């Protein structure tokens, strides 16, 4: 049997960063009232994530890459994340960031903080003569909750033997947590886990998460979540 490995998947906006960069982007450069209306339509599943992003970007006028970079440089990394990255490296734990946000600001923030080595999947943002334009290379027509299908990345980057962990805080995290063994949740994701009876650990910062994961490393065999295994097998069967 293949050795059990721990794979950690982590949201970006509002989880790694202290602010949701995508949300504050539209508060800073767009129309906050209209942005909130679009966001609520997505939450209510009236539109999918790709349409939400395109409508939100249409609210932004005269935003240049330089101006956006100045805004990005004001965003701070959450308490304990640097120590968490070091903890993962020291214990050979694979860390993959899954974001329904944009690569433009993730790349900038990771580079600024020395996290260039962290693997991540996200949507794409480029600046053109028409302003910022989005594309969605990891979308899934059958899974429209996110422009970047986090569930698929978890399935594709882990095996049945692996122990999977997810860390998140928002609506885009409600789908992927159904397919993992351990969940660290706060804010909207925490409420979702309670409603759906998905077991989770609440956390305030990444040092809380380190304390919870450390005991798992001492176990020879880590217990997996049965409901998550069933959901993963259902996805395999579809393929």
C-alpha positions in Angstrom: 0.0 0.0 0.0 1.2 3.5 -0.8 2.4 5.6 2.1 -0.2 8.0 3.5 0.6 11.6 2.6 -1.0 14.8 3.8 -2.1 17.2 1.1 -3.2 20.7 2.2 -5.4 22.9 0.1 -5.9 26.5 1.1 -8.1 29.4 -0.1 -6.4 32.7 -0.7 -8.7 35.8 -0.4 -9.5 36.5 3.3 -7.8 33.3 4.4 -4.1 33.9 3.5 -4.7 37.6 3.2 -6.3 39.8 5.9 -8.7 41.2 3.3 -10.6 39.7 0.5 -8.6 41.3 -2.4 -11.2 40.6 -5.0 -14.0 42.2 -2.9 -11.9 45.2 -1.9 -10.9 45.7 -5.5 -14.4 46.7 -6.4 -14.9 48.7 -3.2 -11.8 50.7 -4.2 -12.2 51.1 -7.9 -15.8 50.2 -8.7 -19.4 50.8 -7.6 -19.8 49.1 -4.2 -23.6 49.1 -4.2 -23.8 47.5 -7.6 -20.9 45.1 -6.8 -22.9 43.9 -3.7 -26.0 43.3 -5.9 -23.9 41.2 -8.3 -22.3 39.3 -5.4 -25.7 38.4 -4.0 -26.9 37.1 -7.3 -24.0 34.8 -7.3 -24.7 33.7 -3.7 -28.3 33.0 -4.7 -27.0 31.0 -7.7 -28.7 33.3 -10.2 -25.4 33.6 -12.0 -22.2 31.5 -12.0 -18.8 32.7 -10.9 -17.5 33.5 -14.3 -20.5 35.8 -15.1 -20.1 37.4 -11.6 -16.5 38.3 -12.3 -17.2 39.7 -15.8 -20.1 41.8 -14.5 -17.9 43.1 -11.6 -15.1 44.0 -13.9 -17.5 46.0 -16.1 -18.0 48.3 -13.1 -14.4 49.3 -13.2 -13.3 52.3 -15.2 -9.8 53.6 -16.0 -8.0 51.1 -13.8 -4.4 50.6 -14.9 -2.0 47.8 -13.9 0.2 50.3 -12.1 -2.7 51.7 -10.1 -3.9 48.2 -9.2 -0.3 47.1 -8.1 -0.2 50.1 -5.7 -3.5 48.9 -4.2 -2.2 45.2 -4.1 0.9 46.3 -2.2 -1.3 47.5 0.7 -2.7 44.0 1.3 -1.2 42.1 4.3 -0.6 38.4 4.8 -2.5 36.9 7.7 -0.9 36.2 11.1 1.1 33.0 11.2 1.0 32.2 7.5 4.8 32.5 7.0 5.3 30.1 9.9 2.7 27.8 8.4 4.6 27.7 5.1 7.8 26.9 7.0 5.9 24.2 9.0 4.7 22.5 5.7 8.2 22.6 4.2 9.8 21.1 7.3 7.3 18.3 7.5 7.1 17.6 3.8 3.5 18.6 3.5 2.3 19.6 0.1 0.6 23.0 0.2 -1.6 24.0 -2.8 -3.5 27.3 -2.9 -6.9 27.3 -4.6 -8.4 30.6 -5.4 -11.5 31.8 -7.2 -9.7 35.1 -7.4 -7.1 36.3 -9.9 -3.5 35.3 -10.6 -2.5 39.0 -11.1 -2.7 39.9 -7.5 -1.8 36.4 -6.1 1.5 36.5 -8.0 2.3 40.0 -6.8 1.5 39.2 -3.1 3.4 35.9 -3.2 6.4 37.5 -4.8 6.4 40.4 -2.3 6.4 38.0 0.6 8.8 35.4 -0.7 6.3 32.7 -1.5 7.1 32.2 -5.1 7.5 28.4 -4.5 3.9 27.9 -3.5 1.8 26.2 -6.2 -1.5 27.8 -6.9 -4.5 27.6 -9.2 -6.7 30.6 -9.9 -8.5 32.5 -12.6 -6.5 34.8 -14.8 -6.5 38.6 -15.1 -4.7 40.7 -17.7 -4.8 44.5 -18.4 -5.7 45.5 -22.0 -6.7 48.7 -23.8 -10.3 47.9 -22.6 -9.2 47.6 -19.0 -8.9 44.5 -16.8 -10.1 41.3 -18.6 -10.7 37.9 -16.9 -10.3 34.3 -18.3 -11.2 31.0 -16.6 -8.9 28.2 -17.6 -10.0 25.9 -14.8 -13.8 26.2 -15.0 -16.1 23.2 -15.1 -19.5 23.4 -16.8 -20.9 20.8 -14.4 -19.6 22.6 -11.3 -20.5 26.3 -11.7 -20.0 27.4 -8.1 -16.5 28.7 -9.0 -14.8 30.0 -12.1 -11.8 28.0 -10.8 -13.2 24.6 -9.9 -11.5 23.8 -6.6 -13.1 20.4 -6.3 -11.4 19.2 -9.5 -8.0 20.5 -8.3 -8.4 18.5 -5.0 -9.3 15.3 -6.9 -6.5 15.7 -9.5 -3.8 16.5 -6.9 -4.5 13.8 -4.4 -5.1 10.1 -4.3 -7.3 7.7 -2.3 -4.5 7.0 0.1 -3.7 10.7 0.8 -5.2 12.6 3.8 -6.7 15.9 2.5 -7.0 19.1 4.5 -8.8 22.2 3.4 -8.5 25.7 4.9 -11.0 28.4 4.0 -13.5 31.1 4.9 -16.0 31.8 2.1 -18.7 30.8 -0.4 -16.2 29.5 -2.9 -15.0 27.0 -0.3 -18.3 25.4 0.4 -18.0 22.9 -2.5 -14.4 21.7 -2.0 -14.8 21.0 1.7 -17.3 18.2 0.9 -14.4 16.2 -0.7 -11.7 16.4 2.0 -11.0 14.7 5.3 -10.2 17.6 7.5 -11.6 21.2 7.3 -10.4 24.4 9.0 -13.1 27.0 8.7 -14.1 30.5 9.7 -16.8 33.0 8.8 -19.2 31.9 6.0 -17.5 28.5 5.6 -17.9 27.7 9.3 -21.6 28.4 9.1 -21.9 26.2 6.0 -20.1 23.3 7.8 -22.4 23.6 10.8 -25.5 23.7 8.6 -24.4 20.7 6.5 -23.0 18.8 9.5 -19.5 18.7 8.1 -17.0 18.2 10.8 -14.5 21.1 11.1 -12.0 22.9 13.2 -12.6 26.6 13.8 -9.4 28.8 13.5 -8.4 32.4 13.9 -5.0 32.2 12.4 -2.5 29.8 10.9 -0.8 29.1 14.2 -4.1 27.6 15.4 -3.9 25.3 12.4 -0.3 24.2 13.1 -1.3 23.1 16.6 -4.1 21.0 15.2 -2.0 19.3 12.5 1.0 18.5 14.6 -0.8 15.6 16.5 -1.8 14.1 13.1 1.9 13.8 12.1 2.5 11.5 15.1 -0.1 9.0 14.0 0.9 5.9 11.9 -2.6 5.8 10.3 -4.8 8.9 10.0 -8.5 8.4 10.0 -10.2 9.7 6.8 -13.7 11.1 6.6 -16.1 8.6 5.2 -18.6 11.0 3.6 -15.7 12.7 1.7 -14.5 9.3 0.4 -18.0 8.5 -0.9 -18.2 11.9 -2.7 -14.7 11.5 -4.2 -15.7 8.0 -5.5 -18.8 9.4 -7.1 -16.6 11.9 -9.0 -14.3 9.1 -10.1 -17.3 7.1 -11.4 -18.4 10.1 -13.5 -15.0 10.2 -15.2 
